[in-house]
């Protein structure tokens, strides 16, 4: 699944708290990466008008989870 997280992490159009969460996911050990990415998805969902499915798709997370 394609993730736009690396691009979003460096975009000034993305709020700083979301970029920070994406950076934490990127730097997390492999066993923590998915958890951190879900936290980043929640942060992105809370500050945008995107629905949860769109946020999860942008970050390369599987369908059907919560934000």
C-alpha positions, 0 to 999 in steps of 0.5 A: 500500500502506498503511503504519502506520509513521507511527503506530508511529513515535509509539507508546510501545508500540513500542521506542525503537530501532524508533521511531528506525529508523522516524524515519530512514526517514521523514526519509531522501531518497527514494532511501534511504527504502526501504532505511531502511524495510527496516532498520526492518522488521528492527528491528521483527521482531527485538524482536517476536513478529510474523512477517516477513510481518506486519512487512512488511505493517505498514510497507507493504513488498511481500510476499516480502522478508526481515526 
